[in-house]
Amino acid sequence: MSAGDLDRAVGYAIRRRVAAGFPIVCLVTHEEKRAIELVRAAVGAEPVAIWTATRGFEHAPELVVAEQAIAQAGMQEGTRVTVLLDVHPYLSEPRVVRALREFAQRAEQTGSVMFWVTPWVDVPREIEKDVAMLDVPLPGADDLSALLAGEVQRSGRRLQDPEGAVLAARGLTGAEAARAFRLAMTAADPHGAVAEIVAEKKRMMRRSAALELTEPDVGLDDVGGLEVLKSWLRARVPAFRESARAFGLPEPRGVLVCGVQGCGKSLVAKAASRVFELPLVRLDFSAVFASSSPELAIRTATRIAEAVAPVVLWVDEIEKGLAADASGTHARVFGEFLVWMQEKSAAVFVAATANEVEQLPPELVRRGRFDDVFFVDLPGVKEREEILSIHMRRHGRDPSRYPIAELTKGLEHFSGAELEQVVIGALFRAFGASRDLSAEDLKIAAKETVPLASMYEERVQALRTWAATRARRASADRRTLELFED
């Protein structure tokens, strides 16, 4: 859907709610100018009275007090449509709430309608039945292209890759995109203009939402073992193409990877971005709950994810973000996130990981929200050899010069992360002795490492029991592997 289509859809939604008799329509957006234009287009020839706390109404600049402005809304002849900007700070005041209730009652006879334009809002319960909520979508590719053309005309500068610039700006508001385009046009290196927009986008995401645009630093070849899961991901690469839609396939929805800590769950989530050739955006639930309105934060985050689609949305340790609390805030955020996962139509592939599977609510793991659920166990012998070889190469050593098979024989309780630490510990030992790495260094580092699974063997077994009936194994059947390990 193009940006023009998006705005027409919002205008249609506004007209429907006005026709249905809602006295108050709330447009949730940071883009005031765009929202006012949408209201004007939706109400046609009707005059629109706009109020702010600093300037009052144009016809009554003395009405800067919210309560008085609401009381007068729709009373002036020819001002049936009122727009209040940034009304949300006043909705906790009892007299303002009372004035809104009286406006809603009066609107039944007068036909008046009030619009709120605000970046976020917590509607008081007294008037929630009278308020229609509408999220204004972020600008699409058409709007951003027009915005870039305007900036080019204004400045006289051009970008070498305008299509790349528009793609990089998706997920920004109009004002943010305009600033990003201006920065790109003044970049010292013309070839780095798109990178300038991406950098600005990263900064905007960190400031305005619990999202971080991340550069994936691993591919599937950098992940040892987990062949079943890696094959599953590779098989879904063509499913993002239009030919898959024509064949009748829906876009992949996501995958939940759970299991033992340090066994590559997060690596797989990041590698999915590279194998799909899609941007990687990380959702930070701790930032969601640290915001003044967690419900708004998760709603904003999912809207941005949809705006930049197709994209991989990485949610690390999802069970910690969605754990219950006494206040009910987590429950509301959890509900908002679940509904979005079920109803999302944009190509947002959710790659989630979980360690403490007993905290996962049943609603999260059922089919329809994720395409599949995988369990990552401790690596088998062949997987340990592959993982150790990967980390040896990553640290500049040729694994063929070392007895990898012999080294991994007795490390059955080691996770992938612990195998990496064995390599790092051995390198520290060799460096301290002013010589190159030896097999003996690796053996000593392995003996000095106490694997987490040895300390929490009961917990690992509980994970395996949970996964036996709830998840697919990310590696080949461990019982089959063990036949070859003996």
Secondary structure, 3 states (H helix, E strand, C coil): CCHHHHHHHHHHHHHHHHHHCCCEEEEECCCHHHHHHHHHHHHCCCCEEEEECCCECCCCCCCCCHHHHHHHCCCCCCCCEEEEECCHHHCCCHHHHHHHHHHHHHHHHHCCEEEEEECCCCCCCCCHHHEEEEECCCCCHHHHHHHHHHHHHHHCCCCCCHHHHHHHHCCCCHHHHHHHHHHHHCCCCHHHHHHHHHHHHHHHHHHHCCEEEECCCCCHHHCCCCHHHHHHHHHCCHHHCHHHHHHCCCCCCEEEEEECCCCCHHHHHHHHHHHHCCCEEEECHHHHHHCCCHHHHHHHHHHHHHHCCCEEEEECCHHHHCCCCCCCHHHHHHHHHHHHHHHCCCCEEEEEEECCHHHCCHHHHCECCECEEEEECCCCHHHHHHHHHHHHHHCCCCHHHCCHHHHHCCCCCCCHHHHHHHHHHHHHHHHHCCCCCCHHHHHHHHHHCCCHHHHCHHHHHHHHHHHHHHCEECCCCHHHHHHHHC
